Amino acid sequence: MNGARRECVVLFVLATFAAGLAAGCARWGAPRPATKFHGPLRVSPRNPRYFTDDAGKAIYLTGAHTWNNLVDMGPTDPPNAFDYPAYLDFMTRHHHNFMRLWTWELATWNTVANSQKEFHYIRPLVYRRTGPGTALDGKPKFNLNEFDPEYFDRLRSRVTAARDRGIYVSVMLFEGWGVQRIAGGWKGHPFHRDNNVNGVNGDVDGDGNGLEIHELVNPAVTALQEACVRKVVDTVNDLDNVLYEISNENHPPSTPWQYHIINFVHDYEKTKPKQHPVGMTFQYQGGKNSDLFASPAEWVSPNPDGGYRDDPPAADGRKVILNDTDHLWGIGGSVGWVWKTFARGHNPIFMDPYDDKVLQKRPKLDCEGIRRAMGQTLRLAERIALAEMAPHGELVSTKYCLANPGQEYVVYSPSSGTITVDLTAAKGKFAIEWFNPRTGEATAADPVAGGAKRAFAPPFSGNAVLHLKR
């Protein structure tokens, strides 16, 4: 091919790519088609910062979760039903593909622990209340040998409905924050000796808090928990959009128990048609991220130690990291946090107050901006060769970059100003796309050649995303 013709071909290819980027502008603002599932998730062998499935692509997870998306909770008894179809509409509208599906172990929730004054009732719970006899709340005692069909029917129907919207669901197996933090919370637990007909006493040391139910000190309790895990797995094992989370914010001494339950899930699913990832999340209060990374879990959600709140460390692939605002702030986060998390190879998820009906008081927070940013990162993740990309902050002046060096770069700039990208080792020309996180607009710019450090001036002020592709 002669030089003139080669130049024509190069210009044609770049023009075609730029046209594709321009078309991409519309896609960034259009409804996202539902994810097509190709088998259950597993850690990507090519890029273990992410999951993959039978199709082989890296799968980035992001989305909003809220406390009552499985069990109803509220100040009336019974509590008002949660509008789950509306919640799925909300997630689809914001282009999210992941939620934590929250469980709750206590029959009530005194929100004094959350600096509020509401008293919430919770239903349905895992076990049936058959009696004989009354529990401490005046209702029939729990029968720990009988699961409540309403709970498990709802679990399956909600995971299935999420699947039909292209949404992955982490099924929470246990909940540890409430027993620790809620005043009188233990009195509402089915394992309290006065609340069940089975003679089970979860408070082995008699101190009135029952924390040892999430330790390996009572074989009868552990056996009941293992039976519950089997029931959950039996309920959703055939669905591709499932992950598991052992327990929300349990106390640090629960580490051996959590490792045991993780292994139990793995072993039990080996007898089933499908195997799904299991997660271990931050242990409140005082847990160590090192215990998460040393666990047999496939995914983890860390605490703020190491910068996960303000300057997330680069994901190294030891675990898939679902960086969750719940474990960083409780309720918190920002648009910048979402993009920083994405650029460092993590999967950001948001503890969303949603309709403010569970906890009414919250810090001033740009919830809508956070939701929108997660959807934007998902759209971008689906357009790039994510399986080939890793954090390369050393290549850019802003320090936030996902790249396959020499082929593709996604750079986040938290503020206005010129962005420098080191393309010294890159050959050929790169098409350029700018994305404005505030407006949602994407624009193409003139291509640039590799072979040197290049400076890029955003065509707008404020934070910016730069996408370079060879």
C-alpha positions in Angstrom: 0.0 0.0 0.0 1.5 3.4 -1.0 1.8 6.2 1.5 -1.0 8.3 0.1 -3.5 5.5 0.2 -2.3 4.4 3.7 -3.0 8.0 4.9 -6.5 7.9 3.3 -7.3 4.6 5.1 -6.1 5.9 8.4 -8.2 9.1 8.0 -11.2 7.0 7.0 -10.8 4.7 10.1 -10.4 7.7 12.4 -13.4 9.5 10.9 -15.5 6.3 11.2 -14.5 5.9 14.9 -15.2 9.6 15.6 -18.7 9.1 14.1 -19.1 6.2 16.4 -18.2 8.3 19.3 -20.7 11.0 18.2 -23.3 8.3 18.1 -22.1 7.2 21.5 -23.1 10.6 22.8 -26.8 9.7 22.2 -26.3 6.3 23.7 -25.0 7.8 27.0 -28.3 9.6 27.4 -30.6 6.9 26.1 -32.1 4.0 28.1 -29.7 1.2 28.7 -30.8 -2.2 27.3 -31.1 -4.9 29.9 -28.0 -7.0 30.5 -28.1 -10.4 28.9 -26.9 -13.1 31.3 -24.6 -15.9 30.0 -24.4 -18.1 33.0 -23.5 -17.2 36.6 -20.7 -14.8 37.5 -17.2 -15.9 38.3 -14.0 -14.0 38.8 -12.4 -13.1 35.5 -9.2 -15.0 34.9 -8.0 -12.2 32.5 -8.8 -9.4 34.9 -9.7 -10.4 38.4 -10.7 -6.9 39.4 -14.0 -7.8 37.7 -16.4 -10.7 37.3 -17.1 -12.5 34.0 -19.6 -15.1 32.7 -19.7 -17.6 29.9 -19.4 -14.8 27.3 -15.9 -14.0 28.6 -16.3 -10.2 28.9 -15.4 -8.3 32.1 -18.5 -7.3 33.9 -18.5 -4.1 35.9 -21.1 -3.9 38.7 -22.6 -0.7 40.1 -25.9 0.4 41.6 -28.1 1.7 44.4 -29.4 -0.5 47.3 -31.8 0.4 50.1 -32.7 -1.2 53.4 -36.2 -2.4 52.7 -35.9 -3.8 49.2 -36.6 -7.4 50.5 -38.3 -7.1 53.9 -40.8 -4.4 54.7 -40.0 -2.0 57.5 -41.8 1.0 58.9 -43.6 2.6 61.9 -46.9 0.7 61.4 -47.5 -2.9 62.3 -47.6 -4.4 59.8 -45.3 -2.0 57.9 -46.4 -0.7 54.5 -45.3 -2.8 51.5 -42.2 -1.7 49.6 -43.0 -0.9 45.9 -40.4 -3.2 44.4 -41.5 -2.7 40.8 -41.1 1.1 41.2 -37.6 0.5 42.7 -36.7 -1.6 39.6 -37.9 1.2 37.4 -35.7 3.6 39.4 -32.7 1.3 38.9 -33.4 0.9 35.2 -33.9 4.6 34.7 -30.5 5.3 36.3 -28.8 2.5 34.3 -27.7 0.4 37.3 -27.0 -3.3 37.1 -26.4 -4.3 40.8 -28.2 -4.2 44.2 -27.6 -5.6 47.6 -30.9 -7.4 48.6 -31.1 -6.7 52.3 -32.2 -9.1 55.0 -33.0 -8.3 58.6 -32.7 -10.7 61.6 -34.7 -8.6 64.2 -38.4 -8.2 64.4 -38.1 -4.5 65.1 -35.7 -1.6 64.6 -35.3 1.3 67.1 -33.7 4.0 65.0 -32.3 5.8 68.0 -29.0 4.1 66.9 -29.4 6.2 63.7 -29.9 9.4 65.6 -33.7 9.3 64.9 -36.8 8.5 66.9 -38.8 6.1 64.8 -39.6 2.6 65.9 -39.8 0.2 62.9 -41.6 -3.1 62.6 -40.1 -5.7 60.2 -41.7 -8.4 58.1 -41.5 -11.1 56.8 -38.7 -12.8 58.6 -37.0 -16.1 57.8 -39.0 -18.2 60.4 -42.7 -18.8 60.9 -44.3 -17.6 64.1 -46.4 -20.6 65.0 -46.4 -20.6 68.8 -47.4 -22.1 71.1 -46.7 -19.3 73.5 -45.9 -15.6 72.9 -42.6 -14.0 72.3 -41.3 -10.9 74.1 -43.2 -8.6 71.6 -46.5 -10.3 72.4 -46.7 -12.2 69.1 -46.5 -16.0 68.6 -43.1 -17.5 69.2 -40.9 -18.4 66.2 -40.5 -22.0 65.2 -36.9 -22.3 64.1 -37.7 -25.6 62.3 -40.2 -23.9 59.9 -39.2 -21.4 57.3 -41.7 -18.7 56.4 -42.8 -19.3 52.8 -43.6 -15.7 52.3 -40.0 -14.7 52.9 -38.5 -17.3 50.5 -41.2 -16.8 47.8 -40.5 -13.1 47.9 -36.8 -13.7 47.8 -37.1 -15.7 44.6 -39.6 -13.5 42.9 -37.5 -10.4 43.6 -34.3 -11.9 42.3 -36.2 -13.2 39.3 -37.7 -9.8 38.6 -34.3 -8.1 38.9 -32.9 -10.7 36.4 -35.7 -9.7 33.9 -34.4 -6.1 34.2 -30.7 -7.1 33.7 -29.8 -6.5 37.3 -27.4 -8.6 39.5 -28.5 -9.3 43.1 -26.3 -9.9 46.1 -28.5 -11.9 48.4 -27.7 -11.0 52.0 -27.7 -14.1 54.2 -27.4 -12.6 57.7 -27.4 -9.1 59.3 -25.0 -8.2 62.1 -25.3 -4.5 62.6 -28.7 -4.6 64.3 -27.8 -7.0 67.1 -24.9 -4.8 68.0 -26.3 -1.3 67.7 -30.0 -1.3 68.2 -31.1 -0.6 71.8 -32.9 -3.8 73.0 -32.4 -5.3 69.6 -31.6 -8.8 71.0 -35.0 -9.0 72.5 -36.4 -9.0 69.0 -34.2 -11.8 67.6 -35.7 -15.3 66.9 -32.7 -16.9 68.7 -33.5 -15.2 72.0 -34.6 -18.0 74.3 -37.9 -16.3 75.1 -38.8 -15.9 71.4 -38.7 -19.5 70.0 -40.4 -22.8 70.7 -37.2 -24.8 70.2 -35.4 -24.0 73.4 -32.5 -22.3 71.5 -30.6 -19.7 73.5 -28.3 -17.7 71.3 -27.0 -15.6 74.3 -24.5 -18.2 75.5 -22.6 -15.9 77.9 -25.8 -14.4 79.3 -24.8 -10.8 78.8 -28.0 -9.8 77.0 -26.7 -9.0 73.6 -26.5 -12.3 71.7 -23.5 -11.4 69.6 -22.2 -14.9 69.8 -24.9 -16.1 67.4 -22.4 -14.8 64.7 -19.5 -16.8 66.2 -18.9 -20.5 66.3 -19.7 -21.0 70.0 -23.2 -22.6 69.8 -23.4 -25.7 67.5 -27.2 -25.6 67.6 -27.2 -22.0 66.3 -24.6 -22.8 63.6 -26.7 -25.8 62.5 -29.8 -23.5 62.2 -27.8 -21.0 60.2 -26.5 -23.7 57.9 -30.0 -24.9 57.3 -31.0 -21.3 56.4 -28.2 -21.1 53.9 -29.3 -24.3 52.3 -32.8 -23.0 52.0 -31.6 -19.7 50.4 -29.4 -21.6 47.9 -32.2 -24.0 47.0 -34.4 -21.0 46.4 -32.2 -19.1 43.9 -29.4 -21.4 42.7 -30.8 -21.8 39.2 -30.7 -18.0 38.6 -27.7 -16.5 36.9 -27.9 -13.0 38.4 -27.1 -14.2 42.0 -24.2 -13.3 44.3 -24.2 -13.9 48.1 -23.1 -11.7 51.0 -22.5 -13.4 54.3 -23.6 -10.6 56.7 -23.9 -6.9 56.9 -21.4 -5.2 59.2 -21.0 -8.0 61.8 -18.6 -7.5 64.7 -14.9 -8.4 64.2 -15.0 -11.6 66.3 -17.4 -13.0 63.7 -14.4 -13.5 61.3 -14.1 -17.3 61.8 -17.9 -17.7 61.6 -18.0 -15.7 58.3 -15.1 -17.8 56.9 -17.1 -20.9 57.9 -20.3 -19.8 56.2 -18.4 -18.7 53.0 -16.9 -22.2 52.8 -20.3 -23.7 53.6 -21.9 -21.9 50.7 -19.1 -22.9 48.3 -19.4 -26.6 49.4 -23.1 -26.7 49.2 -23.3 -25.1 45.8 -20.8 -27.7 44.5 -23.7 -30.1 44.8 -25.9 -27.8 42.7 -26.1 -27.0 39.0 -24.6 -23.5 39.4 -22.0 -21.8 41.6 -22.1 -18.1 42.5 -19.7 -15.6 44.0 -19.7 -15.1 47.8 -18.8 -11.8 49.4 -17.6 -10.6 52.8 -18.1 -7.0 53.8 -16.7 -4.6 56.4 -17.0 -5.7 60.0 -18.4 -2.9 62.1 -17.0 -1.6 64.4 -13.2 -2.0 64.3 -12.9 -4.6 61.5 -9.7 -4.9 59.4 -9.6 -4.9 55.7 -6.9 -7.5 55.9 -9.4 -10.0 57.2 -11.6 -9.4 54.1 -8.7 -9.9 51.7 -7.6 -13.1 53.6 -11.0 -14.6 53.4 -12.2 -17.3 51.0 -14.7 -14.8 49.5 -14.6 -13.8 45.9 -15.6 -10.2 46.5 -15.3 -7.8 49.4 -16.4 -4.3 50.5 -13.8 -2.6 52.6 -13.8 0.2 55.3 -12.2 3.6 54.7 -8.8 2.5 55.8 -6.4 2.8 52.9 -8.2 5.7 51.2 -11.3 3.9 49.8 -13.4 7.0 50.8 -11.3 9.9 49.3 -8.5 8.4 47.2 -9.2 4.7 46.5 -6.1 2.6 46.1 -5.6 0.8 42.8 -7.3 -2.5 42.8 -4.7 -5.3 42.5 -7.0 -8.2 41.6 -6.7 -10.1 44.9 -10.5 -9.7 45.2 -13.3 -8.1 43.2 -13.9 -5.0 45.3 -17.5 -3.6 45.5 -16.6 -0.2 47.1 -19.8 0.5 49.1 -20.7 3.9 50.6 -22.5 2.0 53.3 -19.2 0.9 54.8 -17.4 4.2 54.1 -19.9 6.8 55.4 -23.1 5.0 56.3 -24.9 7.5 54.0 -22.4 9.4 51.9 -20.4 9.6 48.7 -20.1 12.0 45.8 -19.9 12.1 42.0 -16.1 12.4 42.3 -16.0 9.3 44.5 -17.8 7.3 41.9 -15.4 8.2 39.1 -12.3 7.8 41.3 -13.5 4.4 42.3 -14.1 3.4 38.7 -10.7 4.7 37.5 -9.0 2.7 40.2 -10.5 -0.6 39.1 -13.3 -1.0 41.7 -17.0 -1.4 41.4 -18.9 1.5 43.2 -22.2 0.9 44.9 -24.4 3.3 46.9 -26.4 3.0 50.1 -29.3 4.9 48.9 -31.9 6.6 51.2 -34.1 6.2 48.1 -37.6 7.5 49.1 -36.5 8.6 52.7 -39.2 6.4 54.3 -36.8 4.2 56.3 -34.4 6.8 57.6 -35.8 10.3 57.1 -32.8 12.4 58.3 -29.6 12.3 56.2 -26.6 14.5 55.5 -26.8 16.9 52.6 -25.9 14.7 49.7 -26.2 14.8 45.9 -27.9 11.5 45.7 -29.1 12.1 42.2 -25.7 13.0 41.0 -24.2 9.8 42.6 -26.9 7.7 41.0 -26.3 9.3 37.6 -22.5 9.0 37.8 -22.8 5.2 38.5 -25.0 4.8 35.4 -22.5 6.8 33.4 -19.5 4.6 34.5 -21.5 1.5 33.6 -22.2 2.8 30.1 -18.6 3.6 29.6 -17.5 0.2 31.0 -19.6 -1.5 28.5 -18.1 0.4 25.6 -14.4 -0.1 26.5 -12.2 -3.2 26.4 -12.5 -3.5 30.2 -11.0 -7.0 30.4 -7.7 -5.6 29.1 -7.6 -2.5 31.3 -6.0 -1.8 34.7 -5.4 1.2 36.9 -2.4 3.2 35.5 -2.4 6.4 37.5 1.3 6.9 36.8 0.5 7.6 33.1 -1.7 10.7 33.8 -1.3 14.0 35.6 -4.6 13.5 37.5 -3.5 10.0 38.8 -6.9 8.5 37.9 -6.7 6.3 34.8 -7.8 2.9 33.6 -5.7 1.9 30.6 -4.6 -0.8 28.3 -1.3 1.1 27.5 -0.8 1.7 23.9 -4.4 0.9 23.0 -7.0 2.6 25.2 -7.1 5.1 28.1 -9.9 6.4 30.3 -8.8 9.4 32.4 -10.7 11.1 35.2 -9.9 14.7 36.2 -11.6 15.8 39.5 -11.3 19.5 38.5 -10.7 21.9 35.7 -7.4 22.2 33.9 -5.2 20.6 31.4 -4.7 16.8 31.5 -1.4 15.3 30.6 -1.2 11.7 29.3 2.0 9.8 28.8 1.7 8.3 25.3 5.5 8.0 24.9 5.3 4.2 24.4 2.2 4.3 22.3 2.2 4.2 18.5 -0.3 5.4 16.0 -3.1 7.8 16.3 -5.8 8.0 19.0 -9.4 9.1 18.7 -10.5 11.4 21.4 -13.8 11.6 23.3 -14.6 14.1 26.1 -17.4 13.4 28.6 -18.9 15.9 30.9 -20.3 14.1 34.0 -22.5 17.1 34.9 -24.3 17.4 31.6 -24.0 13.9 30.4 -22.7 15.2 27.1 -19.9 13.5 25.1 -18.0 15.1 22.3 -15.3 13.9 19.9 -12.1 15.9 19.3 -9.4 15.8 16.7 -7.2 12.7 16.9 -3.7 12.8 18.4 -0.6 10.8 17.7 1.2 8.7 20.3 5.0 8.8 20.9 5.2 11.6 23.5 3.5 13.1 26.5 0.4 14.9 25.3 -1.6 17.7 27.0 -5.4 17.8 26.6 -7.6 20.8 27.4 -11.2 19.9 28.3 -13.8 21.8 26.2 -15.7 22.6 29.4 -14.9 23.5 33.0 -15.2 21.3 36.1 -14.5 17.6 36.4 -14.0 15.7 33.1 -13.5 12.3 31.6 -11.1 11.8 28.7 -11.3 8.6 26.6 -8.5 7.8 24.1 -8.6 4.9 21.8 -6.2 3.8 19.2 
